Amino acid sequence: MSAPAPLLQRAAVEGLGTAALVAVVVGSGIQATGLTQDVGVQLLANSLATVFGLGVLIALLGPVSGAHFNPAVTLAAWFTGRRTGEGPARRDVAAYVPAQVAGAIAGAVLADAMFGKPLVDFSTHDRFSSQLWLGEMVATAGLVWLVFGLARARRAHLAPLLVACYIGAAYWFTSSTSFANPAVTIGRAFTDTFAGIAPTSVLPFLAAQLIGALAGLGLVAVCFGRPAAAGDDEDEAEAVVPHGRQQPAACSAEESALTS
């Protein structure tokens, strides 16, 4: 497999991809509320746009950075990689996560700008409820289960289709409409529109998502067993989609930093 892109480029791709994803989510929500007053139709339009947009972004940008666009996925990949000797190093996480959060905020601002809304208008959409937190745990657990299950089953090339389909389904079967992404949650606090979330509701959502990510890794372990030893399971590092990574010698140096 080819060597990876430089870390700065990969982080930029994660930021741009997350920005585009949030612009799709927020922009389609604004468009839907302008076209109809039927909340069900609004949610349908919002979810369909997200499915199509997410699938395209993963297919386009995955070969560069893995197309995480999600701190929960990045952290899960790092956590799993500490055991297998694969996956992102701490410096990758330190670059990806801030880029994802900054990109999410930028995407929300861009969507507001496209529809003539105030560029920064903190949401008043209260989502402070235990049932919504449970929905976020379930949504994030399912996402992590899918992403890392595909990797372990050597089906990571199906991620653009299946991850997008899962998020579309989770819009409808979870009470929270499946944010399932800490960066996107933070970004959506910056827009007082259909897709927004009040800043006071953000922290419980983030906590629920992190708990859900751990649960998702537990489901992967139950279904697929413990990860193989370093070098025996190349797909373990390929979350979300296959992309270039460093050669073993370089990986060894990074992984020694992980375990120090």
C-alpha positions in Angstrom: 0.0 0.0 0.0 1.3 3.5 -0.8 2.7 5.8 1.9 0.2 8.2 3.5 -0.2 11.8 2.7 1.6 14.2 5.0 -0.1 14.8 8.3 -0.9 18.4 7.6 -2.7 17.4 4.3 -4.6 14.6 6.1 -5.7 17.0 8.9 -6.8 19.6 6.3 -8.8 16.9 4.5 -10.5 15.9 7.8 -11.3 19.6 8.4 -12.7 20.2 4.9 -14.6 17.0 4.9 -16.2 17.7 8.2 -17.0 21.3 7.1 -18.7 19.9 4.0 -20.7 17.4 6.0 -22.0 20.0 8.4 -22.8 22.3 5.5 -24.9 19.5 4.0 -26.7 18.8 7.3 -27.4 22.4 8.2 -28.0 23.7 4.7 -30.5 20.9 3.8 -32.3 21.6 7.1 -32.7 25.2 6.3 -33.8 24.5 2.8 -36.4 21.9 4.0 -37.9 24.3 6.5 -38.2 26.9 3.8 -40.1 24.6 1.5 -42.5 22.8 3.9 -44.0 23.1 7.3 -44.4 19.3 7.6 -41.8 18.2 10.2 -41.7 14.7 8.8 -40.9 15.9 5.3 -38.3 18.2 6.7 -36.6 15.3 8.5 -36.8 13.2 5.3 -35.2 15.8 3.2 -32.5 16.5 5.8 -31.7 12.8 6.2 -31.6 12.1 2.4 -29.3 15.0 1.8 -27.0 13.8 4.6 -26.9 10.2 3.2 -26.0 11.3 -0.2 -23.5 13.9 1.0 -21.8 11.7 3.5 -21.4 8.8 0.9 -19.8 11.2 -1.6 -17.4 12.7 0.9 -16.2 9.3 2.2 -15.6 8.0 -1.3 -13.8 11.2 -2.4 -11.7 11.9 0.7 -11.3 8.5 2.3 -8.2 7.5 0.3 -6.4 10.5 1.7 -7.2 10.6 5.4 -9.6 7.6 6.0 -12.6 10.0 6.1 -13.2 9.9 9.8 -14.9 13.3 10.0 -15.7 12.3 13.5 -13.6 12.5 16.7 -15.3 9.4 18.1 -14.1 7.4 15.2 -10.6 8.9 15.3 -10.3 8.2 19.0 -11.7 4.7 18.6 -9.1 4.0 15.8 -6.3 5.2 18.1 -7.5 3.2 21.0 -7.8 0.0 18.9 -4.4 0.7 17.3 -2.7 0.8 20.7 -3.3 -2.9 20.9 -2.7 -4.0 17.3 0.3 -1.7 16.5 -1.7 -0.1 13.7 -4.0 2.9 13.4 -3.3 6.6 14.0 -0.7 7.8 16.4 -1.3 10.4 19.1 0.0 13.2 16.9 -2.5 12.2 14.3 -5.3 12.4 16.8 -4.0 15.7 18.0 -4.2 17.0 14.4 -7.4 15.4 13.3 -9.7 16.2 16.2 -9.1 20.0 16.3 -9.4 20.1 12.5 -12.7 18.2 12.6 -14.2 20.6 15.3 -13.0 23.7 13.4 -14.3 22.3 10.2 -17.7 21.6 11.7 -18.0 25.1 13.0 -17.0 26.5 9.6 -19.5 24.3 7.9 -22.3 25.6 10.0 -21.3 29.2 9.4 -21.1 28.5 5.6 -24.5 27.0 5.5 -26.0 30.0 7.4 -24.2 32.4 5.0 -25.6 30.6 2.0 -29.2 31.1 3.2 -28.7 34.7 4.5 -28.8 33.7 8.1 -26.7 35.3 10.9 -23.2 33.8 10.5 -23.0 32.8 14.2 -26.4 32.4 15.9 -26.2 30.0 18.8 -29.1 27.5 18.6 -32.0 27.7 21.0 -33.1 24.1 20.1 -33.0 22.4 23.5 -32.1 18.7 23.3 -31.5 18.2 27.0 -33.2 14.8 27.8 -32.1 11.4 29.0 -33.9 9.7 26.2 -32.0 11.7 23.6 -28.7 10.8 25.4 -29.6 7.2 25.1 -30.4 7.7 21.4 -26.9 9.2 21.0 -25.3 6.2 22.8 -27.1 3.8 20.5 -26.4 5.8 17.3 -22.7 6.1 18.1 -22.3 2.5 19.2 -23.9 1.4 16.0 -21.6 3.6 13.9 -18.4 2.4 15.6 -19.6 -1.2 15.4 -20.2 -0.8 11.7 -17.0 1.1 10.9 -14.6 -1.2 12.8 -16.7 -4.3 12.0 -16.2 -3.6 8.3 -12.5 -3.3 8.8 -12.2 -6.5 10.8 -14.3 -8.3 8.2 -12.2 -6.9 5.4 -15.1 -5.0 3.9 -13.8 -1.5 4.5 -14.2 -0.7 0.8 -18.0 -0.7 1.4 -17.8 2.1 4.0 -19.0 4.9 1.7 -22.3 3.1 1.0 -22.9 1.4 4.3 -21.9 4.2 6.7 -24.1 6.6 4.8 -27.0 4.2 4.8 -26.6 3.6 8.5 -26.6 7.3 9.3 -29.7 7.7 7.2 -31.4 4.9 9.0 -30.3 6.2 12.4 -31.9 9.5 11.7 -35.2 7.7 11.9 -34.8 4.9 14.5 -33.0 7.0 17.2 -34.7 9.6 19.4 -31.9 12.1 18.9 -31.9 11.8 15.0 -28.3 10.4 15.3 -25.8 13.2 15.6 -23.3 10.4 16.5 -20.4 12.8 16.1 -18.8 15.2 18.7 -17.5 17.6 16.1 -20.8 17.8 14.2 -22.6 18.3 17.6 -20.4 21.3 18.4 -20.7 22.7 14.9 -24.5 22.5 15.0 -24.6 24.6 18.2 -23.5 27.6 16.0 -26.7 27.7 14.0 -30.2 28.5 15.2 -31.9 26.4 12.5 -33.6 23.1 12.0 -30.4 21.1 12.6 -29.2 23.1 15.6 -28.6 22.1 19.2 -28.5 24.5 22.1 -25.0 24.9 23.6 -26.4 23.8 27.0 -27.3 20.5 25.4 -23.9 19.8 23.9 -21.9 18.4 26.8 -24.3 15.5 27.6 -24.4 14.6 23.9 -20.6 14.5 23.8 -20.5 12.3 26.9 -23.2 10.0 25.4 -21.3 9.7 22.1 -18.0 8.7 23.9 -19.8 6.1 25.9 -21.5 4.9 22.8 -18.1 4.6 21.0 -16.8 2.4 23.8 -19.9 0.3 23.6 -19.4 0.0 19.8 -15.8 -1.3 20.3 -17.2 -3.8 22.8 -19.7 -5.0 20.1 -16.8 -5.4 17.7 -14.9 -7.5 20.2 -17.9 -9.7 20.9 -18.6 -10.2 17.2 -15.1 -10.5 15.8 -12.9 -11.4 18.8 -9.8 -9.6 19.9 -7.7 -7.9 17.3 -4.8 -9.8 15.8 -1.2 -9.1 16.7 0.6 -6.2 15.0 1.0 -6.7 11.3 -1.4 -9.7 11.1 -4.6 -7.7 10.4 -3.9 -4.9 8.1 -7.5 -3.9 7.7 -7.7 -3.0 11.4 -6.1 0.3 10.6 -8.4 1.0 7.6 -11.1 3.0 9.3 -13.1 4.4 7.7 -11.9 3.4 4.2 -8.6 2.0 3.0 -5.9 4.7 2.6 -2.2 4.9 2.5 -0.2 4.5 5.7 3.4 4.5 6.8 5.7 1.5 6.2 6.3 -0.8 9.2 9.5 0.8 10.3 7.9 4.2 10.5 4.8 2.7 12.2 7.0 1.2 14.8 8.4 4.5 15.8 4.9 6.0 16.1 3.5 3.1 18.0 6.4 3.3 20.5 5.3 6.9 21.2 1.7 5.6 21.7 2.7 3.2 24.4 5.2 5.5 26.2 
